Amino acid sequence: MESPQRSEDLERKARPEGARPKKEVGKLDKSGRKNEPVGFLHDKNSMKQLANLKCCFYHKFFLHLRLMEHRMAVMDLGTNTFHLLIAEPFEGGFKEILHLTEAVKLGEGGMKNGLIAPEAFARGIKTMELFAEKTVLKEALQVRAVATSAVRSTKNGQDFIREVKARTGIEIEVIDGLQEAGLIYKGVKSSGILSAEKSLILDIGGGSVEFILCDQEKIFWKHSFEIGAQRLRQLFHQTDPISAENILKLNAYLEEQLQMLFLALKNQDIKQLIGSAGSFETYAEMIEVEKGNAFDIKKTKIYDFEILDFERVADWLQHSSHEQRLNKKGIIPLRVDMIVVASLLTSFIMQKLEIQKLSMTTYSLKEGILAKSFN
């Protein structure tokens, strides 16, 4: 009969070097616990499972790194609002990771004098520090910060750029009006709203307004006019509600300032006016709230207006007081002041060009930057 010691010696010799001994099922170990049928920890099945786990881990790790490599933070630094959009490529488009909108009002209090006012300057710096923090937190390895009218047209715009660089390390790129219009077109196009028919895109910013005559394939004409809502408000909307006299003055001013637009569009068959985000989102929200419909602009990419709905909303805005707009559902606080002149501009263009179809997309410049980068 073989001794217990000899059996243990034979088992030890049969084990792979470094492996733990197979426990006998049902026997108690030294601590008094019953052994479980786990076998050698280094048997072939266990090693295969371990290898699969490692493979899965490394695959997910490198996939994460690859996504981080393409994850991009776009900062659209406008006259009224600063936007941060962090996204990564997804199924031919992009997947939004984070979207922040801050009412910086960079043009407030200084646009007439060609300066960014001290209070607005400070708000802009604080917002850029927030954007830098969120960019790091969300691991966006690519950053593109684009400044438009307020920075490019003010005497201390370069001071703002240098201060942002010193505080955050973010380098701001100032683009001209034609570059801005080109990026807006790319953003609008990526929404899928364009067709083979000619459309006129209208983007109403705080400092400038962009017009793009285009179809889904190309741009026929584009231009940027320094007549944004902030500038129009300072010139014509000094009383609330805006006076009938100032509405007439504003329309005469637009007639004079937009002569290049009217010449370019002469004899053009324009099927629709497409609003690019901003004020057009507010028109849509007001209309849907009035109708009692559940509506989430964040889940909306394209919206088609009924002309009568828009005209009703525009008429209400033009007769409203600041307090009424502030308490009106559908108008977010950052648009309370400039939505009146924006609606007057929209109405003027539609009447002047006799356009009978109005649509809107929530895509604009920042989505254009993503489309250009990801495609």
C-alpha positions as CSV (number, residue, x, y, z in Angstrom):
1,M,0.0,0.0,0.0
2,E,1.4,3.4,-1.1
3,S,2.1,5.8,1.8
4,P,0.4,9.2,1.9
5,Q,3.8,10.9,1.8
6,R,4.8,9.0,-1.4
7,S,1.5,10.0,-3.1
8,E,2.1,13.7,-2.3
9,D,5.7,13.4,-3.7
10,L,4.4,11.9,-7.0
11,E,1.7,14.6,-7.3
12,R,4.3,17.3,-6.7
13,K,6.6,16.0,-9.5
14,A,3.6,15.8,-11.9
15,R,2.7,19.5,-11.4
16,P,4.0,22.3,-13.7
17,E,6.6,24.3,-12.0
18,G,5.1,27.1,-9.9
19,A,1.5,25.7,-10.1
20,R,-0.5,25.2,-7.0
21,P,-1.7,21.7,-6.0
22,K,-5.0,20.3,-7.0
23,K,-7.3,20.4,-4.0
24,E,-9.2,17.2,-3.1
25,V,-12.9,17.9,-3.3
26,G,-14.8,17.5,0.0
27,K,-11.6,17.4,2.2
28,L,-11.1,20.1,4.8
29,D,-8.1,22.4,4.5
30,K,-5.9,23.6,7.4
31,S,-8.5,26.4,8.2
32,G,-11.3,23.9,8.4
33,R,-13.0,25.1,5.1
34,K,-14.2,22.5,2.5
35,N,-12.2,22.4,-0.7
36,E,-13.9,23.4,-4.1
37,P,-13.2,21.5,-7.4
38,V,-11.0,24.3,-9.0
39,G,-8.1,22.1,-10.2
40,F,-4.7,23.6,-11.2
41,L,-4.9,27.5,-11.6
42,H,-2.4,27.1,-14.5
43,D,-4.2,24.5,-16.5
44,K,-4.8,25.1,-20.3
45,N,-8.4,26.4,-20.0
46,S,-7.5,28.9,-17.3
47,M,-4.5,30.1,-19.3
48,K,-6.8,30.5,-22.4
49,Q,-9.4,32.5,-20.4
50,L,-6.6,34.7,-19.0
51,A,-5.3,35.3,-22.5
52,N,-8.7,36.2,-23.8
53,L,-9.2,38.7,-20.9
54,K,-5.9,40.3,-21.7
55,C,-6.7,40.5,-25.4
56,C,-10.1,42.1,-24.6
57,F,-8.6,44.6,-22.2
58,Y,-5.9,45.7,-24.7
59,H,-8.4,46.0,-27.5
60,K,-10.7,48.2,-25.4
61,F,-7.7,50.2,-24.2
62,F,-6.3,50.9,-27.7
63,L,-9.8,51.6,-29.0
64,H,-10.2,54.2,-26.3
65,L,-6.8,55.7,-27.2
66,R,-7.8,55.8,-30.9
67,L,-11.1,57.6,-30.0
68,M,-9.3,60.0,-27.8
69,E,-6.9,60.8,-30.7
70,H,-9.8,61.9,-32.8
71,R,-11.9,63.5,-30.1
72,M,-12.1,67.2,-30.8
73,A,-13.1,70.3,-28.9
74,V,-14.5,73.1,-31.0
75,M,-14.8,76.6,-29.5
76,D,-17.0,79.1,-31.5
77,L,-16.3,82.5,-29.9
78,G,-19.1,84.8,-31.1
79,T,-20.1,88.3,-30.3
80,N,-23.0,87.2,-28.1
81,T,-22.3,83.6,-27.1
82,F,-19.3,81.3,-26.7
83,H,-19.9,77.6,-27.7
84,L,-17.9,74.5,-26.7
85,L,-18.7,71.3,-28.6
86,I,-16.7,68.2,-27.9
87,A,-17.3,65.3,-30.2
88,E,-15.7,62.3,-31.9
89,P,-16.3,60.7,-35.3
90,F,-19.3,58.3,-35.5
91,E,-21.0,56.6,-38.5
92,G,-20.0,59.2,-41.0
93,G,-20.9,62.1,-38.7
94,F,-20.1,62.8,-35.1
95,K,-21.1,61.8,-31.6
96,E,-21.6,64.7,-29.2
97,I,-19.7,64.3,-25.9
98,L,-20.4,67.7,-24.4
99,H,-22.0,70.9,-25.6
100,L,-21.9,74.1,-23.5
101,T,-23.3,77.6,-24.5
102,E,-22.2,80.6,-22.4
103,A,-23.8,84.0,-22.8
104,V,-20.5,85.9,-22.7
105,K,-21.9,89.0,-24.6
106,L,-18.4,90.0,-25.7
107,G,-19.7,92.8,-27.8
108,E,-21.8,94.4,-25.0
109,G,-20.9,97.9,-24.0
110,G,-18.0,98.4,-26.4
111,M,-18.9,97.6,-30.0
112,K,-19.7,101.3,-30.9
113,N,-16.2,102.3,-29.8
114,G,-14.5,99.3,-31.4
115,L,-13.4,97.8,-28.0
116,I,-14.2,94.8,-25.9
117,A,-15.4,96.4,-22.7
118,P,-13.5,95.4,-19.4
119,E,-16.5,93.5,-18.0
120,A,-17.0,91.6,-21.3
121,F,-13.3,90.9,-21.5
122,A,-13.3,89.3,-18.0
123,R,-16.4,87.2,-18.8
124,G,-14.7,85.9,-22.0
125,I,-11.5,85.0,-20.1
126,K,-13.5,83.2,-17.3
127,T,-15.4,81.2,-20.0
128,M,-12.3,80.2,-21.8
129,E,-10.8,78.9,-18.5
130,L,-14.0,76.8,-18.1
131,F,-13.7,75.5,-21.6
132,A,-10.1,74.6,-21.1
133,E,-11.0,72.7,-17.9
134,K,-13.8,70.7,-19.7
135,T,-11.6,69.9,-22.6
136,V,-9.0,68.3,-20.3
137,L,-11.8,66.5,-18.3
138,K,-13.3,65.0,-21.5
139,E,-9.9,64.1,-22.9
140,A,-10.2,65.9,-26.2
141,L,-6.7,65.8,-27.8
142,Q,-7.6,68.2,-30.7
143,V,-8.7,71.7,-30.0
144,R,-9.8,74.4,-32.4
145,A,-10.9,77.8,-31.1
146,V,-12.3,80.2,-33.7
147,A,-13.1,83.9,-33.1
148,T,-15.4,85.9,-35.3
149,S,-16.7,89.4,-35.5
150,A,-16.2,90.8,-32.0
151,V,-12.6,89.8,-31.8
152,R,-11.6,90.5,-35.4
153,S,-13.2,94.0,-35.4
154,T,-12.1,95.4,-32.1
155,K,-8.9,97.2,-31.2
156,N,-8.1,95.0,-28.2
157,G,-9.1,91.7,-29.8
158,Q,-5.5,90.7,-30.0
159,D,-5.1,91.5,-26.2
160,F,-7.9,89.0,-25.6
161,I,-6.2,86.4,-27.7
162,R,-2.9,86.8,-25.8
163,E,-4.6,86.7,-22.4
164,V,-6.4,83.5,-23.3
165,K,-3.2,81.9,-24.5
166,A,-1.4,82.9,-21.2
167,R,-4.2,81.6,-19.0
168,T,-5.2,78.4,-20.8
169,G,-2.7,77.6,-23.5
170,I,-5.5,77.7,-26.0
171,E,-4.6,79.5,-29.3
172,I,-7.5,81.4,-30.8
173,E,-7.8,81.6,-34.6
174,V,-9.4,84.7,-35.9
175,I,-11.3,84.0,-39.2
176,D,-12.6,86.5,-41.7
177,G,-16.2,86.8,-42.8
178,L,-15.8,84.6,-45.9
179,Q,-14.1,81.8,-43.9
180,E,-17.0,82.1,-41.4
181,A,-19.6,81.8,-44.2
182,G,-17.7,78.8,-45.7
183,L,-17.7,76.9,-42.3
184,I,-21.4,77.7,-41.8
185,Y,-22.2,76.2,-45.2
186,K,-20.3,73.0,-44.2
187,G,-22.2,72.8,-41.0
188,V,-25.6,73.3,-42.6
189,K,-24.8,70.9,-45.3
190,S,-23.8,68.2,-42.8
191,S,-27.3,68.4,-41.3
192,G,-28.8,67.1,-44.5
193,I,-31.2,70.0,-45.0
194,L,-29.9,71.1,-48.4
195,S,-31.2,69.7,-51.7
196,A,-30.5,70.1,-55.5
197,E,-32.6,73.3,-55.4
198,K,-31.0,76.7,-54.6
199,S,-31.3,77.9,-51.0
200,L,-30.2,81.0,-49.2
201,I,-28.6,80.3,-45.8
202,L,-28.9,83.1,-43.2
203,D,-26.8,83.1,-40.1
204,I,-27.6,86.0,-37.7
205,G,-24.7,86.5,-35.3
206,G,-24.2,89.2,-32.7
207,G,-21.6,91.1,-34.8
208,S,-22.1,89.9,-38.3
209,V,-24.6,88.3,-40.6
210,E,-23.7,85.7,-43.2
211,F,-25.6,84.9,-46.4
212,I,-24.7,81.9,-48.6
213,L,-26.4,81.1,-51.9
214,C,-26.0,77.3,-52.4
215,D,-27.3,73.9,-53.0
216,Q,-26.2,70.5,-51.6
217,E,-23.2,70.4,-53.9
218,K,-21.6,73.8,-53.9
219,I,-21.7,77.5,-52.9
220,F,-22.7,79.9,-55.7
221,W,-22.1,83.1,-53.6
222,K,-21.4,84.1,-50.0
223,H,-20.7,87.2,-48.0
224,S,-20.5,88.4,-44.5
225,F,-22.0,91.8,-43.4
226,E,-21.1,93.5,-40.2
227,I,-24.7,94.2,-39.3
228,G,-25.2,91.6,-36.6
229,A,-28.0,91.6,-34.0
230,Q,-25.9,93.3,-31.3
231,R,-25.0,96.1,-33.7
232,L,-28.5,96.5,-34.9
233,R,-29.8,96.6,-31.4
234,Q,-27.4,99.3,-30.3
235,L,-28.4,101.4,-33.4
236,F,-32.2,101.0,-33.4
237,H,-33.6,99.2,-30.3
238,Q,-33.1,101.9,-27.6
239,T,-36.8,101.8,-26.4
240,D,-38.9,98.8,-25.5
241,P,-41.1,97.9,-27.3
242,I,-39.1,99.1,-30.4
243,S,-40.8,102.1,-32.0
244,A,-42.5,102.0,-35.4
245,E,-40.2,104.9,-36.4
246,N,-37.1,102.8,-35.5
247,I,-38.4,99.8,-37.4
248,L,-38.7,102.0,-40.5
249,K,-35.1,103.3,-39.9
250,L,-33.8,99.7,-39.4
251,N,-35.4,98.6,-42.7
252,A,-33.9,101.6,-44.6
253,Y,-30.5,100.8,-43.1
254,L,-30.8,97.1,-44.2
255,E,-31.8,98.2,-47.7
256,E,-28.7,100.3,-47.9
257,Q,-26.3,97.9,-46.3
258,L,-27.4,94.8,-48.3
259,Q,-27.2,96.2,-51.8
260,M,-24.5,93.7,-52.7
261,L,-26.7,90.8,-51.6
262,F,-29.7,92.0,-53.7
263,L,-27.4,92.4,-56.8
264,A,-25.9,89.0,-56.3
265,L,-29.4,87.4,-56.0
266,K,-31.0,89.2,-58.9
267,N,-32.7,86.7,-61.2
268,Q,-31.9,83.8,-58.9
269,D,-34.6,81.2,-58.3
270,I,-34.3,80.8,-54.6
271,K,-36.7,78.1,-53.2
272,Q,-36.2,78.6,-49.5
273,L,-34.5,80.6,-46.7
274,I,-32.6,78.4,-44.3
275,G,-31.8,79.8,-40.9
276,S,-28.7,78.6,-39.2
277,A,-29.3,77.9,-35.5
278,G,-29.4,80.9,-33.1
279,S,-32.5,83.1,-33.4
280,F,-34.2,80.5,-35.7
281,E,-34.1,78.0,-32.8
282,T,-36.0,80.5,-30.7
283,Y,-38.7,81.1,-33.4
284,A,-39.2,77.3,-33.5
285,E,-39.4,76.9,-29.7
286,M,-41.9,79.7,-29.4
287,I,-44.1,78.3,-32.1
288,E,-44.1,74.8,-30.6
289,V,-44.7,76.0,-27.1
290,E,-47.7,78.1,-28.2
291,K,-49.1,75.0,-29.9
292,G,-48.7,73.0,-26.7
293,N,-46.4,70.5,-28.3
294,A,-43.5,68.7,-26.5
295,F,-40.4,70.1,-28.2
296,D,-36.7,69.7,-27.4
297,I,-34.4,71.8,-29.5
298,K,-31.5,69.7,-28.5
299,K,-33.0,66.7,-30.2
300,T,-33.9,68.7,-33.3
301,K,-31.7,68.9,-36.3
302,I,-34.1,70.3,-39.0
303,Y,-37.3,72.3,-38.6
304,D,-39.7,73.5,-41.3
305,F,-41.8,76.6,-40.5
306,E,-45.3,77.4,-41.5
307,I,-45.0,81.0,-42.8
308,L,-48.1,82.1,-40.9
309,D,-46.6,80.7,-37.6
310,F,-43.4,82.7,-38.2
311,E,-45.2,85.9,-39.0
312,R,-47.3,85.6,-35.9
313,V,-44.2,85.1,-33.7
314,A,-42.3,87.9,-35.4
315,D,-45.2,90.3,-34.9
316,W,-45.5,89.5,-31.2
317,L,-41.7,90.0,-30.8
318,Q,-41.9,93.4,-32.5
319,H,-44.6,94.6,-30.1
320,S,-43.2,93.0,-26.9
321,S,-41.4,94.5,-23.9
322,H,-38.3,93.2,-22.3
323,E,-40.2,91.9,-19.4
324,Q,-42.7,90.1,-21.6
325,R,-39.9,88.4,-23.6
326,L,-38.1,87.5,-20.3
327,N,-41.2,85.7,-19.1
328,K,-42.1,84.1,-22.5
329,K,-41.7,80.4,-22.7
330,G,-39.5,79.4,-25.6
331,I,-37.1,82.4,-25.3
332,I,-33.9,81.6,-23.5
333,P,-32.4,84.4,-21.5
334,L,-29.4,85.0,-23.7
335,R,-31.7,85.9,-26.7
336,V,-34.2,88.1,-24.9
337,D,-32.5,91.3,-26.0
338,M,-31.5,90.6,-29.6
339,I,-34.4,88.5,-30.8
340,V,-36.4,91.5,-31.8
341,V,-34.0,92.9,-34.3
342,A,-33.2,89.4,-35.5
343,S,-36.9,88.8,-36.3
344,L,-37.1,92.2,-38.1
345,L,-34.0,91.2,-40.2
346,T,-35.5,87.8,-41.0
347,S,-38.9,89.4,-42.0
348,F,-37.2,92.0,-44.1
349,I,-35.2,89.4,-46.1
350,M,-38.2,87.2,-46.7
351,Q,-40.4,90.1,-47.9
352,K,-37.6,91.7,-50.0
353,L,-36.7,88.4,-51.8
354,E,-40.3,87.1,-51.8
355,I,-39.3,83.8,-50.3
356,Q,-42.2,81.5,-49.4
357,K,-40.4,78.7,-47.6
358,L,-38.6,79.0,-44.3
359,S,-36.6,76.2,-42.7
360,M,-34.0,75.9,-39.9
361,T,-31.2,73.7,-38.8
362,T,-29.5,73.7,-35.5
363,Y,-26.1,73.0,-37.3
364,S,-23.8,76.0,-37.9
365,L,-20.2,77.0,-37.8
366,K,-19.0,74.6,-35.0
367,E,-20.5,71.6,-36.8
368,G,-18.9,72.9,-40.0
369,I,-15.5,72.7,-38.3
370,L,-16.2,69.1,-37.2
371,A,-17.4,68.1,-40.7
372,K,-14.2,69.6,-42.2
373,S,-12.0,67.8,-39.6
374,F,-13.7,64.4,-39.5
375,N,-14.3,64.0,-43.3
